[in-house]
Structures are given as structure tokens and as C-alpha cells.
């Protein structure tokens, strides 16, 4: 069970963050589930803000990516009732608030991809983008969305 795997990794899924705009956090169509972009929000506050590497380090941005994917999983759990219904992680899109001289966005988003693989094993092999952007909502360092297939 995925929840047991999360527990073994010391991950407790939070109450998912509320949308920061005019959208819903999760959309299901057929056997696909689309999770809207999640930022590194915890207890109603953005935990990692700023541009990489000028105001936030690569290491802290990696922590932000981990928190983003935990928030994605929290959204999925609310929508599906259990993460065991996920048969495949299809796509991860990662956006990194980056200075114009920074080119290591994949290194940051790898943290999210690696955590998904640790949790879901082979079911987590996914397509992905890792893009540098000039800014993100609420000055977040990272934003991640995800598409999953369900049983």
C-alpha cells in the first residue's frame, strides 16, 4: 500500500492547499487525473520563495520540489480516497523560478521525480518537463503539476 510506503519514508500527507486562483485543484476525465500546479505551501504559507540561485539555493529549491510533490499527492488522495488507485504517473511538469543565468532546472525537478519513483516504483516512470521561468505565483521557488492514470 502506498500510504504504508509514505509512512516508512516519514511522509505525512497534509491537508491539501486551497487553490490560489480561479481553478480547481484536480480534474478527472476517464482514467486520467490532472493535478493543478502545486507550490511549496505548508500551513497556508509558501515555505520556499525567490529565484534560484540568486535568493534561494539549489538545495532549498530541491526541498521546495519535494514539498510540491507531497502537496500533489495530498490532492490526489483527497480526490481518489487512496493513492493505491494510481496505476501510473504519466507526466510531471516542473517550473523553477530562475535567474536568467541558471540552467540546472532538471536537477531541482529530479527531486520530485526521484521521490515519486521511491514511492510508486516502476509505476512512477513518467514523461517530464523542467522549465525555468522569470517568476511564479506568490514568489514561489517551484511549481509542479502532474497527470496520473487510475485503475
Order of alpha helices (4+ residues) and beta strands (2+ residues): alpha-beta-beta-beta-beta-alpha-beta-alpha-beta-beta
